[in-house]
Amino acid sequence: MHFGYARVSTDDQSVDAQTDALTAAGAERIFAERSSGSVRNRPELDRLLDQLRAGDVIVVTKYDRLARSL
């Protein structure tokens, strides 16, 4: 399964552009949240990671949506 993860940092930002891109890239289920990249507590990311199985794929629009620092 292809999972998508979208994140914006502030309440005035929208995840719409990210979710549109994730859908176009084939994400079957999308997890989205508003949280600064510096915050370690990200419930939607935790939910996504809990559902991963062998062979699953995580799709993001940019690496910095997933982790602040690579």
C-alpha positions as CSV (number, residue, x, y, z in Angstrom):
1,M,0.0,0.0,0.0
2,H,1.1,3.6,-0.7
3,F,0.7,5.9,2.3
4,G,1.0,9.7,2.1
5,Y,2.1,12.0,4.8
6,A,1.5,15.8,4.7
7,R,2.5,18.3,7.3
8,V,2.3,22.1,7.6
9,S,3.9,24.1,10.4
10,T,1.3,26.7,11.2
11,D,-2.5,26.9,11.5
12,D,-2.7,29.4,8.7
13,Q,-1.2,27.0,6.2
14,S,-3.1,24.4,4.2
15,V,-2.2,20.8,3.4
16,D,-4.4,20.9,0.3
17,A,-1.5,21.2,-2.2
18,Q,0.3,18.4,-0.5
19,T,-2.7,16.1,-0.4
20,D,-3.4,16.8,-4.1
21,A,0.1,15.9,-5.0
22,L,0.1,12.8,-2.8
23,T,-3.1,11.6,-4.4
24,A,-1.7,12.2,-7.9
25,A,1.4,10.2,-6.9
26,G,-0.8,7.2,-6.0
27,A,-1.1,7.5,-2.2
28,E,-4.1,5.4,-1.2
29,R,-4.3,6.7,2.4
30,I,-3.1,10.1,3.5
31,F,-2.2,11.2,7.0
32,A,-2.0,15.0,7.5
33,E,-1.3,17.2,10.5
34,R,-0.3,20.7,11.6
35,S,2.8,20.6,13.6
36,S,6.2,22.3,13.6
37,G,9.0,20.1,12.3
38,S,10.9,20.7,15.6
39,V,8.1,19.0,17.6
40,R,8.7,15.4,18.2
41,N,5.1,14.5,19.1
42,R,3.3,14.0,15.8
43,P,0.3,11.7,16.3
44,E,-0.6,11.3,12.6
45,L,3.0,10.3,11.7
46,D,2.9,7.8,14.6
47,R,-0.4,6.4,13.3
48,L,1.1,6.0,9.8
49,L,4.2,4.3,11.1
50,D,2.1,1.9,13.2
51,Q,0.3,0.7,10.1
52,L,3.3,0.0,7.9
53,R,3.9,-3.5,6.7
54,A,6.6,-5.0,4.6
55,G,6.3,-3.7,1.0
56,D,4.4,-0.5,2.0
57,V,5.6,2.8,0.7
58,I,5.5,6.3,2.3
59,V,5.1,9.2,-0.1
60,V,5.9,12.8,0.8
61,T,6.0,15.9,-1.3
62,K,9.3,17.0,0.2
63,Y,11.7,15.3,2.7
64,D,11.4,18.1,5.2
65,R,7.7,17.3,5.6
66,L,8.7,13.9,7.2
67,A,11.8,15.0,9.1
68,R,13.3,18.4,9.8
69,S,16.8,17.2,9.4
70,L,18.1,14.3,7.3
